[in-house]
Amino acid sequence: MLVDSHCHLDFESFEEDREECLERARNNGIDTLLTISTHVSRFDTVLNLAKSSTNLFCSVGIHPHHVSEEPKITSQALIELSKQPKVIGIGETGLDYYYDNSPRDHQRETFLEHVKAARETKLPLIVHTRDADQHMAEILEEEMEYGQFPCVLHCFSSGKQLADIAIRLGCFISISGIVTFKNAEDLRNIVGQLPLDRILVETDSPFLAPVPHRGKRNEPSFLTNTVDQIAQLKGISSERLADITTQNFFRLFSKATRPGRSQ
């Protein structure tokens, strides 16, 4: 059994074959999927998708890329939306200084509203961070001191210092297909040192297809390639890593029901 802890099944690239993708995922042992909100304005679409299958869950939040184009969100609005049974996380949210698609002060302001919602609901904060290691570390440390909240740094591609700080603060780190890329040796070194009880796995599909699928649209069934790479780095079997990361997922996303159990 495997869990794809971060994918975007509502995206247009899945419109023509979404059900087939889900079937391929099931055939590859991916029994639970978390499809991620990037626009609160499109939250109903994500929620309805999650409601369509017992093994699908969703989050609620605004991606930092879209902060400027979305209506201003408050923690209370996020909290209200998160009361839906299928909503198990807050985000994705965070800081992206690589593209700067939204002003940095707006990104930070919105991120802090998500933090407040995660703190109050105890739902995991799903964090996107790129080229913002220092500011992300400062915010996480400051906000955790103010009041702890569950948290995962998704699709991790940052430096070791941020990884170490996140682990010290009790966060989880989710690894995507980037770990299979030829030029990702620094990331592989970091993953090799991560504690097993803090690792999640994800596709971030339709983006970042792992080797040997580079250049294709990513999909949840490709998660096994990422698992194989991480297992090799950790010196354990892929089956053992699948079991560990699945247990980690349900420990972090405690609102999610395991396959075979009623919602």
C-alpha positions as CSV (number, residue, x, y, z in Angstrom):
1,M,0.0,0.0,0.0
2,L,1.2,3.5,-0.9
3,V,-0.2,7.0,-0.4
4,D,0.3,9.8,-2.9
5,S,0.4,12.6,-0.3
6,H,0.3,15.5,-2.9
7,C,-1.2,15.6,-6.3
8,H,-3.4,17.9,-8.4
9,L,-6.1,15.7,-9.9
10,D,-8.4,18.7,-10.6
11,F,-6.0,20.1,-13.2
12,E,-7.0,20.2,-16.8
13,S,-4.3,17.7,-17.9
14,F,-6.3,15.0,-16.2
15,E,-9.7,15.9,-17.7
16,E,-9.6,13.3,-20.4
17,D,-8.4,10.3,-18.5
18,R,-8.8,11.0,-14.8
19,E,-10.6,7.7,-14.0
20,E,-8.0,5.7,-16.0
21,C,-5.2,7.4,-14.0
22,L,-6.9,6.5,-10.8
23,E,-7.3,2.9,-11.9
24,R,-3.6,2.7,-12.8
25,A,-2.7,4.1,-9.4
26,R,-4.8,1.4,-7.7
27,N,-3.1,-1.2,-9.9
28,N,0.3,0.0,-8.6
29,G,-0.8,-0.2,-5.0
30,I,-1.6,3.5,-4.4
31,D,-4.7,3.2,-2.3
32,T,-5.0,6.7,-0.9
33,L,-4.5,10.1,-2.6
34,L,-4.5,13.7,-1.4
35,T,-5.5,16.1,-4.1
36,I,-4.4,19.6,-3.2
37,S,-6.1,23.0,-3.4
38,T,-4.3,25.8,-5.1
39,H,-7.2,28.3,-5.5
40,V,-9.9,28.8,-2.8
41,S,-12.0,30.1,-5.7
42,R,-11.9,26.6,-7.2
43,F,-12.2,24.7,-3.9
44,D,-15.7,23.3,-4.7
45,T,-14.2,21.5,-7.7
46,V,-11.4,19.9,-5.6
47,L,-13.9,19.0,-2.8
48,N,-16.3,17.3,-5.2
49,L,-13.5,15.4,-6.7
50,A,-12.5,14.1,-3.2
51,K,-16.1,13.2,-2.5
52,S,-16.2,11.0,-5.7
53,S,-14.1,8.2,-4.2
54,T,-13.5,6.8,-0.7
55,N,-9.7,6.8,-1.2
56,L,-9.5,10.5,-2.2
57,F,-9.0,13.4,0.2
58,C,-8.3,17.1,-0.3
59,S,-6.9,20.2,1.3
60,V,-8.0,23.9,1.2
61,G,-5.7,26.7,0.5
62,I,-4.0,29.1,-1.9
63,H,-0.7,28.4,-3.6
64,P,1.8,31.3,-3.3
65,H,1.8,31.7,-7.1
66,H,-1.9,32.6,-7.0
67,V,-2.2,34.9,-3.9
68,S,-2.6,38.1,-6.0
69,E,-5.3,36.7,-8.3
70,E,-7.4,35.1,-5.5
71,P,-9.7,36.9,-3.1
72,K,-8.0,37.8,0.2
73,I,-8.4,34.8,2.6
74,T,-8.6,34.8,6.4
75,S,-7.8,32.0,8.8
76,Q,-11.5,31.9,9.8
77,A,-12.6,31.4,6.2
78,L,-10.1,28.5,5.9
79,I,-11.2,27.0,9.2
80,E,-14.8,27.1,8.0
81,L,-14.0,25.4,4.7
82,S,-11.9,22.8,6.4
83,K,-14.9,21.5,8.4
84,Q,-15.8,19.4,5.4
85,P,-15.1,15.7,6.2
86,K,-12.9,15.2,3.1
87,V,-10.7,18.1,3.9
88,I,-7.6,16.8,5.8
89,G,-5.0,19.6,5.3
90,I,-4.5,23.3,5.0
91,G,-2.7,24.5,1.9
92,E,-0.8,24.4,-0.2
93,T,0.6,27.6,1.0
94,G,4.1,29.1,1.5
95,L,6.7,31.2,-0.2
96,D,8.0,31.1,-3.8
97,Y,10.8,33.5,-4.5
98,Y,11.9,31.7,-7.7
99,Y,9.0,32.9,-9.8
100,D,7.7,35.7,-7.6
101,N,4.3,35.4,-9.3
102,S,2.8,37.2,-6.3
103,P,4.5,40.0,-4.3
104,R,6.5,38.6,-1.4
105,D,4.7,40.5,1.3
106,H,1.3,39.2,0.0
107,Q,2.7,35.7,0.0
108,R,3.9,36.0,3.6
109,E,0.6,37.6,4.7
110,T,-1.5,34.8,3.2
111,F,0.9,32.1,4.5
112,L,0.4,33.4,8.0
113,E,-3.3,33.1,7.7
114,H,-2.9,29.5,6.7
115,V,-0.6,28.9,9.7
116,K,-3.3,30.3,12.0
117,A,-5.8,27.9,10.5
118,A,-3.5,24.9,10.9
119,R,-2.8,25.9,14.5
120,E,-6.5,26.1,15.4
121,T,-7.8,23.1,13.4
122,K,-4.7,20.9,14.1
123,L,-4.9,20.0,10.4
124,P,-1.4,19.7,8.8
125,L,-0.1,22.8,7.0
126,I,1.1,21.8,3.5
127,V,4.0,24.1,2.7
128,H,5.4,25.0,-0.6
129,T,8.8,26.7,-0.4
130,R,11.3,27.6,-3.2
131,D,14.3,29.8,-3.1
132,A,13.0,31.1,0.3
133,D,14.9,28.9,2.8
134,Q,15.9,31.7,5.2
135,H,12.5,33.4,5.4
136,M,10.7,30.0,5.6
137,A,12.9,28.9,8.5
138,E,12.4,32.1,10.3
139,I,8.6,32.0,10.0
140,L,8.4,28.3,11.0
141,E,10.6,28.8,14.0
142,E,8.7,32.0,15.1
143,E,5.3,30.5,14.5
144,M,6.0,27.2,16.2
145,E,7.2,29.1,19.3
146,Y,4.0,31.0,19.3
147,G,2.0,27.8,19.1
148,Q,2.7,24.4,17.5
149,F,0.9,23.0,14.5
150,P,1.4,19.9,12.3
151,C,3.3,20.6,9.1
152,V,4.8,19.0,6.0
153,L,7.3,20.6,3.6
154,H,6.0,19.2,0.3
155,C,8.1,18.4,-2.8
156,F,11.2,19.2,-0.9
157,S,14.1,20.6,-3.0
158,S,15.6,23.1,-0.5
159,G,18.9,22.9,1.4
160,K,20.0,20.8,4.3
161,Q,19.7,23.7,6.8
162,L,16.0,24.1,6.2
163,A,15.5,20.3,6.3
164,D,17.3,20.1,9.7
165,I,15.2,23.0,11.1
166,A,12.0,21.4,9.9
167,I,12.8,18.1,11.5
168,R,13.8,19.8,14.7
169,L,10.4,21.6,14.7
170,G,8.6,18.3,14.3
171,C,7.7,18.8,10.6
172,F,7.5,16.1,8.0
173,I,9.3,16.3,4.6
174,S,7.7,15.0,1.5
175,I,9.8,13.7,-1.4
176,S,8.8,13.9,-5.1
177,G,10.2,12.5,-8.3
178,I,12.9,15.2,-8.2
179,V,14.9,12.8,-6.1
180,T,15.3,10.6,-9.2
181,F,16.7,13.4,-11.4
182,K,20.3,13.2,-12.6
183,N,21.2,16.6,-11.2
184,A,19.6,16.0,-7.8
185,E,22.6,14.6,-5.9
186,D,22.4,17.2,-3.2
187,L,18.7,16.3,-2.5
188,R,19.6,12.6,-2.5
189,N,22.3,13.3,0.1
190,I,19.7,15.1,2.3
191,V,17.1,12.3,1.8
192,G,19.7,9.8,2.9
193,Q,20.0,11.5,6.2
194,L,16.3,12.1,6.9
195,P,14.8,10.1,9.7
196,L,12.5,7.5,8.3
197,D,9.6,8.5,10.6
198,R,9.4,11.9,9.0
199,I,9.3,11.0,5.3
200,L,6.3,11.2,3.0
201,V,6.2,10.5,-0.7
202,E,4.3,12.3,-3.4
203,T,4.0,12.8,-7.2
204,D,3.0,16.5,-7.3
205,S,1.4,15.3,-10.5
206,P,0.9,16.4,-13.2
207,F,4.4,17.9,-12.6
208,L,7.8,16.5,-12.1
209,A,7.5,13.0,-13.6
210,P,10.3,10.8,-12.2
211,V,12.9,8.9,-14.1
212,P,12.1,6.9,-16.4
213,H,9.1,9.0,-17.2
214,R,10.8,12.4,-17.6
215,G,9.1,14.6,-20.2
216,K,5.7,12.9,-19.7
217,R,2.7,14.2,-17.7
218,N,3.2,12.9,-14.2
219,E,0.5,10.8,-12.6
220,P,0.0,9.0,-9.3
221,S,0.9,5.5,-10.6
222,F,4.5,6.8,-11.1
223,L,5.0,7.1,-7.4
224,T,6.6,3.7,-7.3
225,N,9.6,5.0,-9.1
226,T,10.2,7.6,-6.4
227,V,9.7,5.1,-3.7
228,D,12.3,2.7,-5.3
229,Q,14.9,5.6,-5.4
230,I,14.3,6.6,-1.7
231,A,14.4,2.9,-0.6
232,Q,17.7,2.5,-2.3
233,L,19.1,5.6,-0.5
234,K,17.9,4.3,2.8
235,G,19.1,0.8,2.3
236,I,15.7,-0.8,2.8
237,S,13.2,-2.6,0.5
238,S,10.6,-0.6,-1.4
239,E,7.9,-2.6,0.4
240,R,9.3,-1.5,3.8
241,L,9.5,2.2,2.7
242,A,6.0,2.0,1.4
243,D,4.8,0.7,4.7
244,I,6.7,3.4,6.7
245,T,5.6,6.3,4.5
246,T,2.0,5.1,4.6
247,Q,2.1,4.9,8.4
248,N,3.7,8.4,8.5
249,F,0.9,9.8,6.3
250,F,-1.9,8.6,8.5
251,R,0.0,9.7,11.6
252,L,0.3,13.2,10.2
253,F,-3.1,13.4,8.4
254,S,-5.0,11.9,11.3
255,K,-8.4,13.1,9.9
256,A,-8.0,10.7,6.9
257,T,-9.6,7.3,7.1
258,R,-7.6,4.3,6.1
259,P,-8.9,2.1,3.2
260,G,-11.6,-0.2,4.3
261,R,-12.8,2.0,7.1
262,S,-15.9,4.2,6.9
263,Q,-15.6,8.0,6.6
